[in-house]
Amino acid sequence: MVVERVCIVLMAVLVADVFLGVWSRYVMQATFQWYDEVARLCFVWMIFLGAAVAVRRGAHFRLHLLIDRLGATARRRADLLVTLVVIAFAAVLLAGGIAIAPLARRQVTDALEISMLWFYGALPVGGALMILFALPQLWMLLRAR
C-alpha cells in the first residue's frame, strides 16, 4: 500500500535526520539548524498517515477486553459505534486542517523557510484518508445487519 510505504520512507528520513543532528552537535560541535524542522515534519506526517493505516487495518483503539466479552449483536453494534467515532474524529481533523490552511500558508519555518502548510497539511490529508479507509468498514458493518 502506498501510504505504508510513505510512512516507511518518512521513518528512514527521520532516523537519518536525527542521526545527522546528533552527530553535528556532539562530533562537529556545530548543530545543523534545519535538522529539527525536518524531524518534526517527518514525525507529523508519520502520525497522521500512520493513523490512516491503523484505520485501514482495523487497529485503532478499542477496548478489546470489553468488546470481546459481548455477544455477537452487541459486538457488531460496538464495532459500528467505534467506526462512526473514528469517522467523526477524522472529519474534525479534515475540517480543522482546511480551516487552518489560510493561516498556515502565510507562516514560514525559521531554518528551512518553508510554508507551515507543509506541516498543517498532514491534518486534512490524514483525516481524509481515515474517512476513506473507514467507509468500507462502515459499509460492511451496516450490510451485516
N, C-alpha and C positions, 0 to 999 in steps of 0.2 A: 504494500500500500504506500502511496506517495507521501502521505502525512507522516507515517512512521519513519520513512527514510529521511525526510526533512528533519525530524527530531534527532535521528542518529547523527546526521551531519552537524546540526547545531550543538549536540553534545561534544562531538570531536573538536569543533571550533572553540567551544567553551573551555575544554580541558587544555588545549594548546595555548589559548589566550591567557588563562590563569597561570600556566607554567611560565610563559614568557614574562608575565607581570612579576611573578615571584623571583624569577631569575634576574630580571632587570633591577629589582630592588635590592636583592641580597648579594648578587655576584657583581653586577656592574656598578652598584651604589648610585644608580640614577634610574628612577622609575619612569617607564613609558607612561605618558599622560593619557593615552587612549585606552589602555587595556581594561580598565574597569567599566567603561561605557560599552565596549564590545561584549564583555562578560554579561553585563546587565541586559543588553539587547538579546543575546542568545538565550539567557535564562527566562526572560519574559515570554519569548516566543515558544520556548520548550514547554513552559507551564500550560499555556492555552492550547497549543497543538496537542500536547500530551493529554490534556483533559478531554479533547475531542476523541483521541484514540481510545481512552478509557471508556467513553460513552459507547463507541462502536463495539468494543469488546464486552460491554456489559459489566465492566469492572469498577464502575463508580460506587461511591459509598452507599452501602445499605447495611442495615442491621441484620446480617445473616443469622445470627444467633436467635433472633426473634422471628424473622420471616420464615426460616426453615422449619419452625415448630408449628406453623399454621397449616390448616387444611388446604386442599387444592384450590377451592374457590377463594378463600381469604388470601392465599399466596398470590393468586392471579390479580386480585384487587390491589394488594400491596405493591406488586410489580407495576401495575398501571399507575398507581399514585406516585411511585418513585420516578417513573418515566415522565409523568406530567410535571413533577417538580424540577427535574433536570431540564426539560424544555423551557419552563418558566425562567429558571436561572439563566439559561443560555440566551433567552430573549432579553433579559436585563443586561447581560454583557453586550449583546448586539446593539441595543438601543443606547446604552451608555457610551459605547465606543464610537458610535456615529455622532452622538451629541457632543462629545469632547473633541472630535476631529478638527473643527474650525479653530479652536484654541491651540491644539497641539501643532497644527500646521504653521502657526506663527512663532513657535518656540524652537530654538536650536540647542543642541548639546554644547557643552563647553569645549571639550577637546576635539571631537570629530566635526563639530559644526554641521551636524545633520539634523533634519527636522525631527521633532519629537513624535511626529506622526508615525515614524517607523516603530516607536515603542508602543504607542497607544493603538496602533493599527492591529495589534495582536488581539485586542478585546473583541472587536466585531468579527474578525476572521475566525477566532476560536469559537465564539458564540454561534456563528452561522454554521460552522462545521458540526458543532454539538447538536444543533437542531436537525441538521441534515442526517446525521448518524442516528439520532433518536427516533426520527419519524418512522423508519421501517419497524423498529421495535414496538412502537405505539400501534402501528397498523396490525402487527401480528397479535398483540395482546387484545386488541379490540375484536379481531376476527375469531379469536379462540373462545369467545363467549358462547 
